[in-house]
Amino acid sequence: MTTPLALVAVPGILEDEASWAGAVEALGHSVRVIANQGGDITAMAASLLERAPPRFILLGHSLGGYVALQAVLAAPERIAGLVLVTTSARAETETARQARADLIARGRTDFPGVVSRLARAALAPAHRAALTLPVEAMMLAGGFERFMGEQLAAATRPAPAARLGEIACPVLVIAGGQDAVIDPAASDELAAGMAQARLVRIEGSGHMPHLEAGEAFRAALTDWLQGLAVNASNSA
């Protein structure tokens, strides 16, 4: 029996490894959560590839999705399948870039206040009562220096929209129906741009479907992984 490939998860801004390990640990694959190591998106992708197995399934959330897209374009032969969660291939707008600069400036003097704002934005209204405090605690633990570095990396990220057609591996795109951080239409664009992409929109979820709608998130991921395994077995 073939051993399933490892699933490598790349978290988003100020997310910890534990939150993602808990979301994907029961999927029948060995799981590695590889946190970003600093630098720009290209450097993060290179570091990820250095630390990942020779061939693997790659999942990226938000900022981690930017890293995942860069990694699969740099080393397509190593990535058997790609999962993109509430992320985008769009270029950063000047308005968004300025908003990130404003958050960094405010975070220098009131990091808890910035974290509170980010946590509320990341969660759909129905999930804020249950999840705001734990999400805030996770983000605060990440610290301002990491926050600043990740914001700068996102602000200067490559825009791979024109290269999506180069991605030939199976892809699962997961969108949050109430995502206030990444426009859900960006997920439609991702799925439309890749030949083997499947789009799943989790209604009622915001930017963190793995926390807000864990059961639906794992069901979508499990179903896709099973299809990936069947296709791999048929082509062996």
C-alpha positions in Angstrom: 0.0 0.0 0.0 1.4 3.4 -1.0 2.1 5.8 1.9 0.2 9.0 1.5 2.3 12.0 0.7 3.0 14.5 3.5 0.7 17.5 3.7 2.7 20.7 4.3 0.7 23.7 5.6 1.9 27.3 5.5 0.1 29.6 7.9 -1.0 33.2 7.3 -0.1 36.4 9.1 0.4 35.9 12.9 -1.0 32.3 12.7 0.7 29.7 14.8 1.6 26.1 13.9 -0.8 24.6 16.5 -3.9 26.1 14.9 -3.1 24.5 11.6 -1.9 21.2 13.0 -5.2 20.9 14.8 -7.1 21.6 11.6 -5.4 19.0 9.4 -3.9 16.4 11.7 -6.7 13.8 11.3 -6.7 13.5 7.4 -4.7 10.4 7.0 -1.5 12.2 5.9 1.6 13.1 7.9 1.4 16.8 8.5 4.1 19.4 8.7 3.3 23.0 9.4 6.1 25.2 8.2 6.0 28.7 9.5 7.4 31.5 7.4 11.0 32.4 8.1 11.0 36.1 7.1 12.1 37.9 4.1 9.9 38.6 1.0 7.5 36.1 -0.5 10.2 34.7 -2.9 12.6 34.1 0.0 9.8 32.5 2.1 9.0 30.1 -0.8 12.7 29.2 -1.2 12.9 28.5 2.5 9.8 26.4 2.4 11.1 24.3 -0.4 14.4 23.7 1.5 12.6 22.4 4.5 9.8 20.4 2.8 10.0 16.7 1.7 11.1 15.9 -1.9 7.5 15.6 -3.0 4.4 16.7 -1.1 1.0 18.3 -1.0 1.1 22.0 -0.3 -1.5 24.0 1.6 -1.3 27.8 2.0 -3.6 30.1 3.9 -3.8 33.8 3.1 -0.1 35.0 3.2 0.8 31.3 3.1 -1.1 31.1 -0.1 1.1 33.7 -1.6 4.1 31.6 -0.6 2.5 28.4 -1.9 1.8 29.9 -5.3 5.4 31.1 -5.5 6.7 27.7 -4.4 4.6 25.7 -7.0 5.7 28.0 -9.8 9.3 27.6 -8.7 9.3 23.8 -8.2 6.2 22.3 -9.9 7.8 18.8 -10.0 7.8 18.6 -6.2 4.2 19.5 -5.5 1.6 16.8 -6.1 -1.4 18.9 -5.1 -2.1 22.4 -4.0 -4.6 23.8 -1.5 -5.2 27.5 -1.5 -7.3 28.8 1.4 -8.8 32.3 1.4 -6.0 33.8 -0.7 -5.4 35.5 -4.0 -3.2 35.8 -7.0 -4.0 39.5 -7.5 -1.4 42.2 -7.3 -1.4 44.4 -4.2 -3.2 47.7 -4.8 -1.7 51.0 -3.7 -4.7 51.5 -1.4 -4.0 48.1 0.3 -0.3 48.8 0.5 -1.0 52.1 2.3 -3.4 50.4 4.7 -0.7 47.9 5.6 1.7 50.8 6.2 -0.9 52.4 8.5 -1.3 49.2 10.4 2.4 48.9 10.9 2.6 52.5 12.1 -0.2 52.0 14.6 1.2 48.7 15.7 4.4 50.3 16.9 2.4 52.0 19.7 -0.7 49.9 20.0 -0.1 46.4 18.8 -2.9 44.9 20.9 -5.3 47.4 19.3 -4.2 46.4 15.8 -4.5 42.7 16.8 -8.1 43.3 18.0 -9.0 44.9 14.7 -7.4 42.1 12.7 -9.1 39.3 14.7 -12.5 40.8 14.2 -12.0 41.4 10.5 -10.8 37.8 10.1 -13.9 36.2 11.6 -17.4 36.2 10.3 -19.8 38.0 12.8 -21.4 34.7 13.9 -18.0 33.3 15.1 -16.6 36.4 16.8 -18.1 35.6 20.3 -16.4 32.2 20.4 -13.2 32.8 18.6 -12.1 36.5 18.9 -10.2 36.0 22.2 -8.3 32.8 21.2 -7.4 34.4 17.8 -6.3 37.6 19.5 -4.1 35.6 21.9 -2.5 33.7 19.0 -1.8 36.9 17.1 -0.3 38.7 20.1 2.0 35.8 20.7 3.4 36.2 17.2 4.6 39.7 18.1 5.0 43.0 16.4 8.2 42.3 14.6 6.8 39.2 12.9 3.6 41.2 12.1 5.6 44.0 10.5 7.7 41.6 8.4 4.7 39.7 7.1 2.8 42.8 6.3 5.8 44.1 4.3 6.1 40.8 2.5 2.4 40.8 1.6 2.7 44.4 0.4 5.6 43.6 -2.0 4.4 40.2 -3.1 4.6 38.9 -6.7 1.3 38.9 -8.6 1.1 35.4 -10.2 -2.3 35.8 -11.8 -0.9 35.7 -15.3 1.0 32.5 -14.6 -1.8 30.5 -13.1 -2.1 28.5 -16.3 1.3 27.0 -15.6 0.1 25.2 -12.6 -0.8 21.7 -13.8 -1.3 19.8 -10.5 -4.7 19.2 -8.9 -5.8 22.3 -6.9 -8.4 22.8 -4.2 -9.4 26.5 -3.7 -11.3 27.1 -0.4 -13.1 30.4 0.0 -15.0 31.9 3.0 -18.4 33.2 2.0 -18.1 36.1 4.4 -14.4 36.7 4.1 -13.8 40.4 4.8 -10.0 40.2 4.4 -9.7 38.5 0.9 -12.4 39.2 -1.6 -14.1 35.8 -2.2 -14.1 36.7 -5.9 -10.3 36.3 -5.8 -11.0 32.6 -5.2 -13.2 32.4 -8.2 -10.3 33.9 -10.2 -7.8 31.3 -8.8 -10.1 28.4 -9.7 -10.8 29.7 -13.2 -7.1 30.2 -13.9 -5.9 26.6 -13.2 -6.9 23.6 -15.3 -7.3 21.1 -12.5 -8.8 23.4 -9.8 -11.9 22.8 -7.7 -13.5 25.6 -5.8 -15.3 25.1 -2.5 -17.0 28.1 -0.9 -17.8 27.7 2.8 -20.8 29.9 3.5 -21.0 31.5 6.9 -17.2 31.5 7.3 -14.9 34.4 7.2 -11.1 34.4 6.6 -10.4 31.5 8.9 -12.6 28.6 7.7 -10.3 26.1 9.4 -11.2 27.6 12.7 -14.7 28.9 12.0 -16.1 25.9 10.2 -13.6 23.1 11.0 -16.0 20.3 10.1 -16.9 21.7 6.7 -13.3 22.6 6.0 -12.0 19.1 6.8 -14.8 17.5 4.8 -13.9 19.5 1.7 -10.2 18.8 2.2 -10.8 15.0 2.9 -12.9 14.6 -0.2 -10.3 16.3 -2.4 -7.4 14.3 -0.9 -9.3 11.1 -1.5 -9.8 12.0 -5.2 -6.1 12.9 -5.4 -5.2 9.5 -4.0 -7.5 7.7 -6.4 -6.1 9.6 -9.4 -2.5 8.8 -8.3 -3.3 5.1 -7.9 -4.9 5.0 -11.3 -2.0 6.6 -13.0 0.6 4.5 -11.2 
